[in-house]
Amino acid sequence: MRCPVTLPLVLVLSGWSLSAESSGPVFDPNPPSTLLPPGTDSLNLSVRTLEPAACGYSLGQALPLERMKPFERGQGTDRHETTIRGLDPDPARVNELYVRCSSAPDFVLHLRYRALPKVRPRFPRTGNLWGTRQIYGPDKPLEHAARIDLHLGASFKPDEIRRLRKLNPDVLILTSINTVENSNLPEDYYLHDTEGKRIEVWPNIYRLNLTKKYVAEFQARYAYEKMLKLDLMVDGCFFDNFFTSQSWLRKDIHGRPVELDADGDGKPDDPKWLDTAWREGVFHELRTWRRWMPHAIAVGHLPRPADAETKAIFNGDSIGFWTARVLEGERSFEEFWRIYHGWFETGRQPVVMMIESAPHNQIAYGYDYSPLKNVPPPTLEFARTYYPYVRFGLAFTLMNDGYFCHEFGDTWHGNDWWYEELNFDLGEPLGPARRVRDDAEVWRRDFSNGVVLLNGTRQPQRIQLGPSYRRLKGREAARHEYIVDDVGPAFSAPPPWREVVYDSGRWKSKGPFYHSWGKTSHQLDGSGPPAEWKLGIPEDDTYTIAAWWPAAPEMPTWSKRALFEVVSGGRLVASKVLDQSVAGDQWHEIGSAALRAAENPVVRLRNLGEGPIIADALWVRSSARYNDGSLAQQVTLAPMDGIVLERVQNSSSARYRPSSENFP
């Protein structure tokens, strides 16, 4: 994962720098300029002088030495200590502290301290990673950005942060660096292969050599002074790519094999040595930063599960990839649950966790490193609005106290994607999540204004609730929304249909880009019997159905007359002829029809033209809405799905955000 902004080798920023505090006739302040625990109004300070002296300090302005308050201990020596009283604990205020000593009375040591906020945002708690310029700009006021409770990798200016805190007193704002990457550094700072070449790991981004102690210390100083540049108004730092090993890196961004040579001897590194030295380097980087910022919030993209050493430094992990991986069977629900909840059990306090929910992996990682340029616009909109993936991520997050975002994926973070469930104020949790069933991963968590249910199984689950709840009021999501692919038992295609794979893969740096939905498609070269999908609708309703085929290089040769027919109870209820020689890698609407579950509706595909036809996946959506405001004495959750329900009370209007905040 990548921080989108890289900065040059400049470490003396805005007049305050670590080097300025560590040199001169008055030096080595402890603590240096830093963030303080919430509510701090005093601190113990020590400084050193080059020769015996008497020292004093003042708050707010650099007074002459004779008007400063004298240090309480160490006068006449070269080590001085005192208790600074009267600090302003307001998180919007930076305390400016000035120190002079008689050995050099014209020299002023300028120190800065700010107390962190004590936040307790209500639920759902929302987050954003690297998306400041997507949620705030000329057409989006700061009030829009204030809907977010956790800004990771934010790029707000200090005055904007002050205004943001007034709008949302429970907000946390972190800057960011990449733990193992940076730009415009001397050549010896970079990792090289056995041919002496840098390793490109992202477009025009190269891996640093963290086996070198001075590289680790540079990165630590870079993170610290980046916070100083922002007037100490940020609450901490997000550390992208906190990799604790490196021997796994065997290819560059373009798929070319590389042999790492971190020690510069021209030979491939011993993997055990490399991983040991690398781990020492990245932990040295973070521990060095922690010495200067012991109370700051540190979140990262971290190894999973995190070990005790990592949890001693970081306040939490921003977990990307995992929602889609679990939904698509690449990871288990149980493992994801242990990773997430394990932080709240043993993590550094205060624990700050975020779940980066995302759409299907083949979309998120199938269109190189600039997906906005390469994803067909209808497919991008599908990625934003395929609501079962959104609900799973949100319900999973709400099983503990983390922050939630739904974004495109690792190649495009910070999307301004908002969902109607986020408009509802759940209030305060009434306790931890608890199982609905002892023998299944079905969970609920109760809140003062509602309840959240989560089905972590591959089967539908019916949950009894009683008369106290109703669905939220909204119009976005279909009550029933799902994909019928060509790999399951609901699909049939007799010979001469054959299974084919059209897939350009994930994480490719060059096109063309194309994907069978899921893993495969089926192809008929000419005429033959129809392919058929059983729709398996859960209840009677009007359903809209769309078809997918890949944008493969062979697509221009495919049939221009692919006939899709919707058949229910033996009756043709909708049909459409689609041209499969164009517009692949997106959904094409077949039509809408009133369907009855008892009639076992199906979709059939025939070839009316020349060239092959492709049978792949169908996207099915009901007319009924998921959040229709109806009473919910019982709820049936689809596999791997969730729901937010409102507690029935006398008045509920105050529990919804004002419509003026619902920017597009």
C-alpha positions in Angstrom: 0.0 0.0 0.0 1.3 3.4 -0.8 1.2 6.9 0.6 0.4 9.0 -2.5 2.7 11.9 -1.7 6.5 11.6 -1.6 8.7 14.5 -0.5 12.3 15.5 -1.0 15.2 15.3 1.4 14.3 18.4 3.5 14.3 18.0 7.3 14.5 21.6 8.7 10.8 22.6 8.4 9.0 25.8 9.4 11.7 26.9 11.8 11.2 23.9 14.1 13.4 20.8 13.6 14.9 18.1 15.7 18.4 19.3 14.7 17.6 22.8 16.1 16.6 21.3 19.4 19.6 19.0 19.5 22.4 21.6 18.8 23.3 25.0 20.1 24.3 26.2 23.5 21.0 24.9 25.0 20.2 21.5 23.7 18.8 18.0 24.4 15.4 19.0 25.7 13.4 16.1 27.2 10.8 16.0 26.0 11.4 17.7 22.7 8.6 19.3 20.9 5.9 16.7 20.9 2.3 15.7 21.6 1.1 15.2 25.1 -1.6 13.1 26.7 -5.2 14.5 26.7 -5.8 17.1 29.4 -2.1 17.8 30.1 -1.5 21.2 31.7 2.0 20.6 33.1 5.1 18.6 32.2 8.6 18.0 33.6 11.3 19.4 31.3 15.0 19.0 31.3 17.7 20.6 29.1 21.5 20.7 28.9 24.0 23.5 28.4 27.5 23.4 27.1 28.8 25.0 30.3 27.3 25.7 33.8 24.5 28.2 33.6 21.2 29.4 35.1 18.2 28.8 32.9 14.6 30.1 32.7 11.5 29.6 30.6 8.5 31.5 29.4 5.2 30.5 27.7 3.7 32.3 24.8 6.6 34.7 24.0 10.4 34.7 24.2 10.9 37.0 27.2 14.4 38.2 28.2 16.1 35.8 30.6 15.6 38.1 33.6 11.8 38.0 33.1 11.6 34.3 32.6 10.7 31.8 35.3 13.8 30.1 36.6 14.3 26.4 36.4 13.7 24.7 39.7 16.8 22.4 39.7 20.3 22.4 38.2 21.0 26.1 38.4 24.8 26.7 38.1 25.3 23.3 36.4 25.0 22.0 32.8 21.9 19.9 33.5 18.6 21.7 34.3 15.2 20.5 35.3 11.8 22.1 36.0 8.1 21.6 36.0 6.3 23.6 33.4 2.9 24.7 34.7 0.0 26.4 33.0 0.0 24.6 29.7 -3.2 25.0 27.7 -4.8 21.5 27.4 -7.1 22.6 24.5 -6.3 20.3 21.5 -6.7 23.2 19.2 -3.9 25.2 20.9 -0.1 24.7 20.6 1.8 25.8 23.6 4.9 27.8 22.6 7.7 27.4 25.2 11.0 29.4 25.2 14.1 28.6 27.1 17.2 30.9 27.7 20.3 30.2 29.8 22.9 32.6 31.2 25.7 30.9 29.3 24.2 32.3 26.0 21.3 34.6 26.9 20.7 35.7 23.3 20.0 32.1 22.2 16.4 30.9 22.5 15.4 27.2 22.5 11.9 27.2 21.1 9.8 24.1 22.0 6.2 23.3 21.1 3.7 21.1 22.9 0.0 20.2 22.2 -2.4 18.0 24.2 -4.1 15.3 22.2 -7.9 15.3 22.1 -9.8 12.7 24.1 -12.3 11.5 21.5 -15.4 9.4 21.7 -17.2 9.5 18.4 -20.6 7.9 18.2 -21.3 4.9 15.9 -20.9 4.2 13.1 -17.4 5.6 13.3 -16.1 6.7 9.8 -12.6 6.8 8.4 -10.7 7.9 5.4 -7.2 7.1 4.1 -5.3 9.6 1.9 -8.6 11.1 0.6 -8.5 14.7 1.9 -8.7 16.2 -1.6 -11.5 13.9 -2.5 -13.7 14.9 0.4 -12.7 18.6 0.7 -12.3 21.2 -2.0 -14.0 24.0 -4.0 -17.2 22.1 -4.4 -17.1 20.3 -1.0 -16.9 22.5 2.2 -15.1 21.5 5.3 -18.4 20.5 6.8 -18.5 17.6 4.3 -15.1 16.4 5.5 -16.2 16.7 9.1 -18.5 13.7 8.6 -15.3 11.6 8.9 -14.1 10.7 12.4 -10.6 9.4 11.5 -8.5 10.9 8.8 -5.4 8.8 8.0 -2.7 10.3 5.8 -4.6 13.6 5.8 -3.3 16.6 3.9 -5.2 19.4 5.6 -3.4 22.6 6.4 -3.0 23.5 10.1 -5.8 26.2 10.0 -8.1 23.7 8.3 -7.4 21.2 11.1 -8.4 23.8 13.7 -11.6 24.5 11.9 -12.3 20.8 11.5 -11.9 20.2 15.2 -14.6 22.8 15.9 -16.9 21.1 13.4 -16.2 17.6 14.8 -14.6 17.7 18.3 -14.2 13.9 18.2 -12.1 13.8 15.1 -8.6 12.3 14.9 -6.2 13.5 12.1 -3.0 11.7 11.2 -0.3 12.6 8.7 1.5 9.7 7.0 4.8 8.4 5.6 5.8 5.2 3.8 7.9 3.2 6.3 10.1 1.7 3.6 10.0 4.2 0.7 10.8 7.8 0.0 12.0 10.0 -2.9 15.0 12.1 -3.8 17.4 10.5 -1.4 21.1 9.7 -1.9 21.6 6.5 -3.9 23.0 4.5 -1.0 19.7 4.9 0.8 18.0 2.5 -1.6 17.8 -1.2 -1.8 19.6 -2.7 -4.9 19.6 -6.0 -6.7 22.8 -7.9 -7.6 23.2 -5.8 -10.7 23.2 -2.6 -8.6 19.8 -1.5 -9.7 17.1 0.0 -7.6 13.9 -2.0 -7.0 10.8 -0.3 -8.5 7.8 -1.4 -6.4 5.2 1.2 -7.4 5.3 3.6 -10.5 8.5 5.5 -10.0 8.8 4.5 -6.4 11.8 2.5 -5.1 12.3 0.5 -1.9 14.7 1.9 0.7 17.4 -0.3 2.4 16.2 -0.6 5.9 19.1 -2.9 6.9 21.1 0.4 7.2 20.6 2.1 10.5 21.0 5.6 9.2 18.2 5.0 6.7 15.9 3.9 9.5 16.8 7.0 11.5 16.3 9.3 8.5 12.8 7.9 8.1 12.0 8.3 11.8 13.2 11.9 11.7 11.3 12.5 8.5 8.0 11.4 10.2 8.7 13.5 13.3 9.5 16.7 11.5 6.6 16.3 9.1 4.4 16.5 12.2 6.3 19.6 13.3 5.8 21.2 9.9 2.0 20.8 10.4 2.2 22.9 13.6 1.8 19.8 15.7 -1.9 19.9 14.8 -2.0 16.3 13.6 -2.6 13.6 16.3 0.0 11.2 15.0 1.3 9.4 11.9 0.1 6.6 9.7 3.0 4.3 8.6 2.3 2.6 5.3 4.1 -0.6 4.4 5.4 -1.6 7.8 7.1 -4.6 6.4 9.0 -6.7 9.0 10.7 -8.9 6.4 11.9 -8.5 2.8 13.2 -11.8 1.4 9.7 -12.3 -0.2 10.4 -9.5 -2.7 11.4 -11.4 -5.8 9.8 -9.3 -8.6 9.6 -5.7 -9.3 6.4 -3.8 -10.3 6.6 -5.0 -13.9 7.0 -8.7 -12.9 10.7 -8.9 -13.6 12.7 -11.2 -11.3 15.1 -9.5 -8.9 17.8 -10.9 -6.5 18.2 -8.6 -3.5 21.6 -7.4 -2.4 21.1 -5.3 0.7 24.7 -5.7 1.9 26.2 -4.6 -1.4 28.5 -7.6 -2.0 27.2 -8.3 -5.5 25.7 -11.6 -4.4 22.1 -12.6 -3.5 21.4 -12.0 0.2 20.9 -14.9 2.6 17.2 -14.7 3.3 17.6 -15.4 7.0 20.2 -12.6 7.4 18.1 -10.2 5.2 14.9 -10.7 7.2 16.7 -10.4 10.5 18.5 -7.2 9.5 15.4 -5.7 7.9 13.2 -6.4 11.0 15.8 -4.7 13.2 15.8 -1.7 10.8 12.1 -1.1 10.6 11.6 -1.5 14.3 14.6 0.9 14.9 12.8 3.4 12.7 9.5 3.2 14.7 11.2 3.1 18.1 13.3 6.1 17.3 10.1 8.0 16.2 8.4 6.8 19.4 11.1 8.4 21.6 10.2 11.8 20.2 6.4 11.1 20.0 5.6 8.7 22.9 2.0 9.8 23.1 1.1 10.3 19.4 -1.3 7.9 17.7 0.5 5.5 15.4 -1.6 3.5 12.9 -0.2 1.5 9.9 -0.6 -1.1 7.3 0.9 -3.8 9.4 1.8 -7.5 9.3 -1.2 -9.7 10.3 -1.6 -11.0 12.8 0.5 -8.4 14.6 3.0 -9.6 17.2 3.5 -8.2 20.7 6.5 -6.1 19.5 4.3 -4.4 16.9 1.4 -3.8 19.3 3.8 -2.2 21.8 4.5 0.6 19.2 1.3 1.0 17.2 -2.2 1.9 18.4 -3.8 0.0 15.6 -3.9 -1.4 12.1 -5.9 -0.2 9.1 -6.9 -3.5 7.7 -7.2 -3.5 3.9 -7.8 -6.4 1.5 -9.5 -8.6 4.0 -13.3 -7.9 3.6 -13.2 -9.0 -0.1 -10.8 -11.8 0.7 -13.1 -13.2 3.2 -16.2 -12.7 1.0 -14.4 -14.4 -1.9 -13.2 -17.4 0.2 -9.5 -16.5 0.2 -9.4 -16.0 3.9 -11.6 -17.3 6.7 -14.0 -15.2 8.7 -12.6 -16.6 11.9 -9.1 -15.5 11.1 -10.3 -12.0 10.2 -12.3 -11.8 13.5 -9.3 -12.8 15.6 -7.0 -10.2 13.9 -9.5 -7.4 14.4 -10.6 -8.1 17.9 -7.1 -9.1 19.0 -6.0 -5.5 18.8 -8.7 -4.3 21.2 -7.6 -7.0 23.6 -3.8 -6.5 23.6 -3.1 -3.3 21.6 -1.4 -0.1 22.7 -4.0 2.3 24.2 -5.9 4.0 22.9 -6.6 1.4 20.2 -7.4 3.0 16.8 -8.5 0.4 14.2 -9.9 0.9 10.8 -11.5 -1.6 8.4 -10.9 -0.7 4.7 -13.8 -2.4 3.1 -13.6 -2.7 -0.6 -15.4 -4.1 -3.7 -14.5 -7.3 -5.5 -10.8 -8.0 -5.8 -10.8 -8.5 -9.6 -12.0 -4.9 -9.9 -9.9 -3.4 -7.2 -6.6 -4.9 -8.4 -7.3 -5.8 -12.1 -6.8 -2.4 -13.8 -3.1 -1.5 -13.0 -2.1 1.3 -10.7 -4.3 4.0 -12.1 -7.7 2.4 -12.1 -9.6 5.6 -12.6 -8.2 5.7 -16.1 -8.8 2.0 -16.9 -11.9 0.8 -15.2 -15.0 1.2 -17.4 -17.2 3.9 -15.7 -20.2 1.6 -15.2 -17.9 -1.0 -13.5 -16.6 1.7 -11.2 -20.1 2.7 -10.3 -20.9 -1.0 -9.6 -17.8 -1.2 -7.4 -19.2 1.8 -5.4 -22.8 0.5 -5.1 -22.6 -3.3 -4.8 -24.1 -3.0 -1.3 -23.6 -6.6 0.1 -19.9 -5.9 0.2 -20.5 -2.5 1.9 -22.8 -4.0 4.5 -20.5 -6.9 5.4 -17.6 -4.5 6.0 -19.7 -2.1 8.0 -21.4 -4.8 10.2 -18.0 -6.5 10.8 -16.5 -3.2 11.9 -19.3 -2.4 14.2 -18.7 -5.7 16.1 -16.1 -3.7 17.9 -15.0 0.0 18.2 -13.2 0.5 14.9 -13.6 3.0 12.1 -15.1 2.1 8.8 -14.5 3.1 5.2 -15.5 1.6 1.9 -13.0 2.5 -0.9 -11.9 1.2 -4.3 -8.9 -0.7 -2.9 -5.1 -0.5 -2.6 -4.6 1.3 -5.9 -7.1 4.1 -5.1 -7.8 5.1 -1.5 -9.8 7.8 0.1 -12.9 7.7 -2.2 -15.8 10.0 -1.2 -18.2 7.0 -1.0 -21.0 7.5 1.5 -23.8 5.1 2.4 -27.2 5.7 4.1 -26.3 3.5 7.1 -23.6 6.0 7.9 -26.3 8.7 8.3 -27.9 6.8 11.2 -26.7 7.5 14.8 -26.5 4.2 16.5 -25.5 5.9 19.7 -23.4 4.1 22.3 -22.7 0.4 22.5 -24.5 -1.4 25.3 -21.8 -4.1 25.5 -19.5 -6.2 23.3 -20.6 -8.3 20.4 -22.3 -11.6 21.2 -23.2 -14.7 19.3 -26.7 -15.2 18.2 -26.0 -18.9 17.8 -23.5 -21.0 19.7 -22.7 -23.2 16.7 -22.3 -20.5 14.0 -20.5 -17.2 13.2 -23.7 -15.2 13.6 -23.2 -12.1 15.7 -25.1 -9.1 17.1 -24.1 -6.0 18.9 -26.7 -3.8 20.7 -26.5 0.0 20.8 -28.6 2.6 22.5 -30.4 3.5 19.3 -30.3 0.2 17.4 -28.7 -3.2 16.8 -26.2 -4.5 14.2 -26.4 -8.1 13.0 -23.7 -10.0 11.1 -23.8 -13.3 9.3 -20.3 -14.7 9.0 -21.5 -18.0 7.5 -22.0 -19.2 3.9 -25.7 -20.0 4.6 -28.7 -17.7 5.1 -29.5 -17.1 8.7 -32.9 -16.2 10.2 -32.7 -14.1 13.4 -35.6 -13.5 15.8 -35.7 -10.0 17.2 -39.2 -9.2 18.6 -41.2 -6.0 18.1 -38.5 -3.5 19.2 -36.7 -2.9 15.8 -37.3 -1.7 12.3 -35.2 -1.3 9.2 -33.6 2.0 8.5 -35.2 4.5 6.2 -33.5 4.7 2.9 -33.6 3.9 -0.8 -30.1 2.9 -1.9 -29.8 -0.9 -1.7 -32.0 -3.6 -3.1 -33.5 -6.0 -0.6 -32.0 -8.9 -2.6 -28.8 -8.4 -4.6 -26.5 -11.1 -5.7 -24.4 -12.6 -8.5 -25.1 -15.9 -10.2 -21.8 -17.0 -11.7 -21.0 -19.8 -14.2 -19.0 -21.8 -11.7 -21.8 -23.0 -9.4 -24.6 -25.5 -9.6 -27.1 -22.9 -10.7 -25.4 -22.7 -14.1 -25.5 -25.3 -16.9 -24.1 -25.4 -20.4 -24.1 -28.7 -22.2 -21.5 -29.5 -25.0 -20.3 -28.0 -27.2 -20.1 -25.2 -24.6 -16.7 -25.2 -23.1 -15.1 -23.6 -20.0 -12.6 -20.8 -20.8 -10.6 -18.3 -18.9 -10.1 -14.7 -20.0 -8.1 -12.9 -17.4 -5.3 -10.4 -17.5 -4.6 -11.0 -13.8 -4.1 -8.7 -10.9 -1.4 -6.2 -10.1 -0.4 -5.7 -13.7 1.5 -2.5 -14.7 0.4 -2.7 -18.3 -2.8 -3.5 -20.3 -4.9 -4.7 -21.8 -7.1 -5.4 -18.8 -9.9 -7.9 -19.0 -11.6 -10.4 -16.6 -13.9 -13.3 -16.7 -16.2 -12.8 -13.7 -14.8 -14.8 -10.9 -12.5 -17.4 -12.4 -14.0 -18.6 -15.7 -16.5 -18.0 -18.5 -18.2 -20.5 -20.8 -18.0 -20.2 -24.6 -20.0 -21.5 -27.5 -18.3 -21.3 -30.8 -21.3 -20.9 -33.2 -24.7 -22.6 -32.7 -25.8 -25.0 -30.1 -28.1 -25.5 -27.1 -28.7 -22.6 -24.7 -26.7 -22.0 -21.5 -28.9 -21.5 -18.5 -28.7 -19.8 -15.1 -31.2 -20.7 -12.3 -31.9 -17.4 -10.6 -32.9 -18.8 -7.2 -34.9 -15.7 -6.2 -35.7 -15.7 -2.5 -39.1 -14.1 -2.8 -41.6 -12.8 -5.3 -40.8 -9.4 -6.7 -39.7 -7.5 -9.8 -36.1 -8.1 -10.5 -33.5 -6.4 -12.7 -31.0 -8.7 -14.3 -27.7 -7.8 -16.0 -25.0 -9.9 -17.8 -21.2 -9.7 -17.7 -18.6 -10.7 -20.3 -14.9 -10.0 -20.4 -13.2 -7.3 -22.5 -10.8 -10.0 -23.9 -8.6 -9.3 -26.9 -10.8 -11.8 -28.8 -14.0 -9.8 -28.0 -14.3 -8.1 -31.4 -14.8 -11.6 -33.0 -17.7 -12.5 -30.7 -21.4 -12.6 -31.7 -23.2 -9.3 -32.1 -26.5 -11.1 -31.5 -26.5 -12.8 -28.1 -30.1 -13.4 -27.1 -30.7 -13.4 -23.3 -34.2 -14.7 -22.3 -35.8 -14.5 -18.8 -38.2 -17.5 -18.4 -40.5 -18.0 -15.4 -42.9 -20.9 -15.1 -42.3 -21.7 -18.7 -43.2 -18.2 -19.9 -40.9 -15.7 -21.6 -41.1 -12.6 -19.4 -38.2 -10.6 -20.7 -35.5 -10.8 -23.4 -32.8 -8.7 -25.0 -30.3 -9.1 -27.8 -26.8 -7.9 -26.8 -23.7 -7.2 -28.8 -20.9 -9.1 -27.1 -18.2 -7.8 -29.5 -18.0 -4.5 -27.6 -18.1 -3.1 -24.0 -16.7 -6.0 -22.0 -15.8 -5.9 -18.4 -19.1 -4.3 -17.4 -22.7 -5.2 -16.7 -25.3 -5.0 -19.5 -28.9 -4.9 -18.5 -31.1 -7.7 -19.9 -34.3 -6.3 -18.4 -36.7 -6.2 -15.5 -39.5 -8.6 -14.8 -42.0 -9.6 -12.2 -40.9 -13.0 -11.0 -42.3 -15.6 -8.6 -40.0 -17.9 -6.6 -42.3 -20.9 -7.0 -42.0 -20.7 -10.8 -38.2 -21.2 -10.6 -37.2 -18.5 -13.1 -34.1 -18.9 -15.3 -32.1 -17.0 -17.8 -31.2 -18.6 -21.1 -28.5 -17.6 -23.6 -28.7 -18.4 -27.3 -26.6 -17.3 -30.3 -28.5 -15.6 -33.1 -25.4 -14.3 -34.9 -22.0 -15.3 -36.1 -19.0 -15.9 -33.9 -18.7 -17.2 -30.3 -21.0 -16.2 -27.5 -20.0 -15.9 -23.8 -21.9 -17.1 -20.8 -20.4 -15.7 -17.6 -22.2 -14.0 -14.6 -25.6 -12.4 -13.9 -26.2 -9.6 -11.5 -29.7 -9.8 -9.9 -31.4 -7.0 -8.0 -34.9 -6.8 -6.5 -37.2 -3.9 -6.7 -37.9 -4.0 -2.9 -35.4 -1.9 -0.8 -33.2 -3.2 2.0 -33.8 -0.2 4.2 -37.5 0.4 3.7 -38.4 1.4 7.3 -40.5 -1.7 7.9 -40.8 -3.4 11.3 -38.2 -6.2 11.7 -39.4 -8.8 14.2 -37.2 -11.2 12.4 -34.5 -10.8 9.8 -33.1 -13.3 7.3 -29.5 -12.4 6.5 -28.0 -13.6 3.2 -24.7 -15.4 3.5 -21.8 -13.1 4.6 -24.1 -10.1 5.0 -25.1 -7.7 7.7 -27.7 -5.1 8.7 -28.1 -2.0 10.9 -31.5 -1.8 12.5 -33.2 1.0 14.4 -34.6 0.6 17.9 -38.2 1.6 17.9 -38.7 4.6 20.1 -41.1 7.6 20.3 -39.0 9.8 17.9 -36.2 8.8 15.6 -35.7 11.9 13.4 -32.8 13.1 15.6 -30.9 9.9 14.9 -30.4 10.7 11.2 -27.9 13.2 9.8 -29.5 16.3 8.3 -30.1 15.9 4.6 -27.9 19.0 4.0 -24.9 16.9 4.9 -25.7 14.2 2.3 -23.5 15.5 -0.4 -23.4 13.4 -3.6 
